[in-house]
């Protein structure tokens, strides 16, 4: 598969984001639960600091894998499944 420059940069960002175990766990959690807040994510994964989680969330957002919805003071995250299917279909089990 030959990528155009934009597609190549997008692919690199997605693969880099998915290449870290904590971020991959976040993606798997969101596949199971559809939407989660930061509080919910922290309860499910071994992250001790909110700043660490924020870093992981930012990288997933920057590559387009996550979508944010605000509900009052909560930030609710949802996975962009189509993008995940395009670049990493093996992560999704049907």
Secondary structure, DSSP 4 states (H G I P E B T S, - for coil): -PPPHHHHHHHHHHHHHHTSHHHHHHHHHHHHHSEEEHHHHHHHS----HHHHHHHHHHHHHTTSEEEEEETTEEEEEE-HHHHHHH-GGG---
